[in-house]
Amino acid sequence: MTLNMKNYKGYEKKPYCNAHYPKQSFTMVADTPENLRLKQQSELQSQVRYKEEFEKNKGKGFSVVADTPELQRIKKTQDQISNIKYHEEFEKSRMGPSG
């Protein structure tokens, strides 16, 4: 087959036609007794760590949250909204009941 810009697909910087394009395949991991044991052990360790963190922070009234750029953006937006609401209420109170 002659390849052109309309019928080729690139893979690892090499051109292929649709019929010979390398297929992505996934390998299954067998549920061997050892793999099941490792999975269960991993889940138990995760639960233990979670419980330790929970117990350590219990009663402090807060939980630790990563300060991501998305959370910073949300906080800034909330602060802006709060500021606008505050100024609206302030202006209403200055105008009196007829304002």
C-alpha positions as semicolon CSV with decimal commas, in nm:
position;residue;x (nm);y (nm);z (nm)
1;M;0,000;0,000;0,000
2;T;0,123;0,346;-0,079
3;L;0,107;0,568;0,226
4;N;0,008;0,932;0,205
5;M;-0,092;1,205;0,450
6;K;-0,452;1,081;0,462
7;N;-0,399;0,709;0,530
8;Y;-0,088;0,676;0,744
9;K;-0,052;0,662;1,122
10;G;0,271;0,737;1,302
11;Y;0,406;0,517;1,580
12;E;0,746;0,574;1,740
13;K;0,836;0,808;1,451
14;K;0,761;0,541;1,187
15;P;0,471;0,543;0,939
16;Y;0,217;0,257;0,932
17;C;-0,100;0,181;0,744
18;N;-0,410;0,107;0,950
19;A;-0,377;-0,271;0,903
20;H;-0,019;-0,286;1,032
21;Y;-0,038;-0,016;1,301
22;P;0,096;-0,165;1,629
23;K;-0,190;-0,244;1,862
24;Q;-0,165;-0,156;2,228
25;S;-0,236;-0,464;2,432
26;F;-0,256;-0,504;2,804
27;T;-0,133;-0,801;2,995
28;M;-0,349;-0,948;3,264
29;V;-0,202;-1,026;3,601
30;A;-0,311;-1,363;3,728
31;D;-0,477;-1,376;4,068
32;T;-0,217;-1,607;4,211
33;P;-0,222;-1,663;4,587
34;E;0,091;-1,448;4,618
35;N;-0,059;-1,160;4,417
36;L;-0,380;-1,177;4,621
37;R;-0,176;-1,174;4,944
38;L;0,024;-0,870;4,825
39;K;-0,294;-0,689;4,726
40;Q;-0,453;-0,758;5,063
41;Q;-0,135;-0,652;5,246
42;S;-0,123;-0,327;5,049
43;E;-0,488;-0,250;5,134
44;L;-0,427;-0,323;5,502
45;Q;-0,122;-0,094;5,510
46;S;-0,325;0,181;5,345
47;Q;-0,602;0,142;5,605
48;V;-0,348;0,144;5,890
49;R;-0,187;0,465;5,761
50;Y;-0,526;0,629;5,714
51;K;-0,632;0,533;6,067
52;E;-0,302;0,661;6,213
53;E;-0,346;0,997;6,037
54;F;-0,708;1,015;6,147
55;E;-0,622;0,939;6,511
56;K;-0,333;1,187;6,507
57;N;-0,554;1,470;6,377
58;K;-0,874;1,376;6,562
59;G;-1,002;1,654;6,782
60;K;-0,795;1,923;6,613
61;G;-1,097;2,040;6,418
62;F;-0,925;2,030;6,083
63;S;-0,780;1,794;5,832
64;V;-0,467;1,833;5,624
65;V;-0,537;1,926;5,261
66;A;-0,268;1,973;4,999
67;D;-0,239;2,334;4,885
68;T;-0,270;2,274;4,513
69;P;-0,291;2,549;4,248
70;E;-0,657;2,454;4,196
71;L;-0,736;2,496;4,567
72;Q;-0,551;2,830;4,568
73;R;-0,762;2,946;4,272
74;I;-1,085;2,838;4,444
75;K;-0,985;3,014;4,767
76;K;-0,907;3,334;4,577
77;T;-1,244;3,318;4,399
78;Q;-1,426;3,260;4,729
79;D;-1,243;3,555;4,885
80;Q;-1,346;3,777;4,593
81;I;-1,710;3,668;4,619
82;S;-1,706;3,724;4,995
83;N;-1,557;4,070;4,947
84;I;-1,824;4,163;4,691
85;K;-2,104;4,040;4,920
86;Y;-1,957;4,234;5,213
87;H;-1,946;4,559;5,011
88;E;-2,301;4,503;4,880
89;E;-2,431;4,461;5,235
90;F;-2,231;4,763;5,351
91;E;-2,375;4,982;5,073
92;K;-2,729;4,862;5,149
93;S;-2,687;4,949;5,516
94;R;-2,553;5,297;5,426
95;M;-2,847;5,370;5,197
96;G;-3,098;5,290;5,467
97;P;-3,431;5,105;5,433
98;S;-3,538;5,293;5,117
99;G;-3,218;5,214;4,925
